[in-house]
């Protein structure tokens, strides 16, 4: 897990999980943490709000989402549904 403070106007803090396969970010204008993961099989980012202000809770929720996505992709299922 790598933690970085960034000078970017979009990210205040960034934490890499699973050797950079997924990350959580905190934006300067929001107290909430956000999740971000590239799904290469679908050529899309899985991005959403973790709906927590707590860093520890954000990491736990992100790890759970990463594992869900890993199971789906390894079983040949799609992460994103057609809407």
C-alpha positions as CSV (number, residue, x, y, z in Angstrom):
1,X,0.0,0.0,0.0
2,X,1.5,3.3,-1.1
3,X,0.2,6.6,0.2
4,X,0.9,9.8,-1.7
5,X,0.0,13.4,-1.0
6,X,-0.5,15.0,-4.3
7,X,-0.2,18.6,-5.6
8,X,-2.9,17.9,-8.2
9,X,-6.0,20.1,-8.0
10,X,-8.1,17.0,-8.4
11,X,-6.6,14.7,-5.7
12,X,-5.6,15.7,-2.2
13,X,-4.5,12.2,-1.2
14,X,-4.1,8.9,-3.1
15,X,-3.5,5.4,-1.8
16,X,-2.5,2.5,-4.1
17,X,-3.8,-0.9,-3.2
18,X,-2.7,-4.3,-4.6
19,X,0.5,-3.1,-6.3
20,X,-1.3,-0.2,-8.0
21,X,-4.2,-2.4,-9.4
22,X,-6.7,-0.3,-7.5
23,X,-6.6,3.0,-5.7
24,X,-8.6,5.3,-3.5
25,X,-8.5,9.0,-3.7
26,X,-9.6,11.9,-1.6
27,X,-10.5,15.1,-3.5
28,X,-9.7,18.5,-2.0
29,X,-13.3,19.8,-2.2
30,X,-14.9,16.6,-0.6
31,X,-14.4,14.8,2.7
32,X,-15.4,11.5,1.0
33,X,-13.0,8.8,-0.4
34,X,-13.4,7.5,-4.0
35,X,-12.4,4.2,-5.5
36,X,-10.8,3.7,-8.9
37,X,-9.8,0.5,-10.8
38,X,-9.1,-0.2,-14.4
39,X,-10.9,-3.3,-15.7
40,X,-8.8,-4.3,-18.7
41,X,-11.2,-6.9,-20.0
42,X,-13.9,-4.2,-20.5
43,X,-11.6,-1.3,-21.1
44,X,-13.3,0.8,-18.5
45,X,-12.6,2.3,-15.0
46,X,-14.7,1.1,-12.1
47,X,-15.1,4.4,-10.2
48,X,-17.4,5.3,-7.4
49,X,-17.7,7.0,-4.0
50,X,-16.9,4.9,-1.0
51,X,-19.3,7.1,1.0
52,X,-17.0,7.3,4.0
53,X,-14.8,10.0,5.5
54,X,-12.7,7.4,7.4
55,X,-9.5,6.3,5.7
56,X,-9.6,2.8,7.4
57,X,-13.2,2.2,6.3
58,X,-12.3,3.4,2.7
59,X,-9.4,0.9,2.5
60,X,-11.6,-2.0,3.7
61,X,-14.4,-1.1,1.3
62,X,-12.0,-0.8,-1.6
63,X,-10.4,-4.2,-0.8
64,X,-13.8,-5.8,-0.8
65,X,-14.7,-4.2,-4.1
66,X,-11.4,-5.2,-5.7
67,X,-11.9,-8.9,-4.6
68,X,-15.5,-8.8,-6.0
69,X,-14.1,-7.6,-9.4
70,X,-11.3,-10.1,-9.3
71,X,-13.8,-13.0,-8.8
72,X,-16.1,-11.7,-11.6
73,X,-13.3,-11.3,-14.1
74,X,-11.7,-14.6,-13.3
75,X,-15.1,-16.4,-13.8
76,X,-15.5,-14.6,-17.1
77,X,-18.4,-12.5,-15.9
78,X,-18.7,-8.8,-16.7
79,X,-18.2,-6.2,-14.0
80,X,-20.4,-3.7,-15.8
81,X,-23.9,-4.5,-16.9
82,X,-25.5,-3.3,-20.1
83,X,-27.9,-0.5,-19.3
